[in-house]
């Protein structure tokens, strides 16, 4: 089993596509709440995700794409790991539905297919949508497809725990902060993907070079000067590594984090 390195998609920020639990806390004075508080992250007291076996299948075999098979295996691993964690935390769990598409459709989940999305989560239907083609997964040998799948699954966890409702309510009450709140939502999903990667790392037959390649790919997926929805590349890497190092969703509280850490 490979040693775990020391260190640790795409979702549109709209009511129909969201992919980062909820306990009321006394309101603080306005000057004392500079971030997304008052809010108690439902994962705050969650324990570590149990280490698990998830042998990674090949995305291609004999030159033939096997992306559906690859993602199906990863989904089973995600279901098993997070179901166990929710049971330990005494939280209700429900697996998301999963849909695979050979090519993008004109509409999915009742809305137009997001133009620039790799994979995404339909919040209203609790469906994970995975196109089986595109740069995010075709002919790749790195861990990026696994990370994307784990990120989108993180959005499902956010829906199960009430984090999505918190996010949407905050956007509604503070529309001027939509971009910032959206980044908190997305970066939490990055962190949750890091937690899962840490839990299954020992069974992936990967090396430190693979980890470095994933950090590079994640960094490259960061916001550019025209888009401020998911966080800068360096910020996405920071939260991915944070989840990986902690092996616990309790480390993924982006809602009370200083603004500088969710840029």
Protein Blocks (a to p, Z undefined) as FASTA:
>chain_A
ZZddeddfbdcddfklccddddddddddfklmmblbccddfklmpccddddddddddfbg
ghiackkmmmmmmmmmmmmmmmmmmmmnopacddddddddfbdcfbeghiacdfklcbdc
dfklopacddfbdjklgopabfklmmmmmmmmmmmmmmmnommmmmmmmmmmmmmlmmmm
mmmmmmmmmmmmmmmmmmmmmmnopafklmmmmmmmmmmmpccfkbcfkopfklmmmmmm
mmmmnopaklmmmklgcfklmZZ
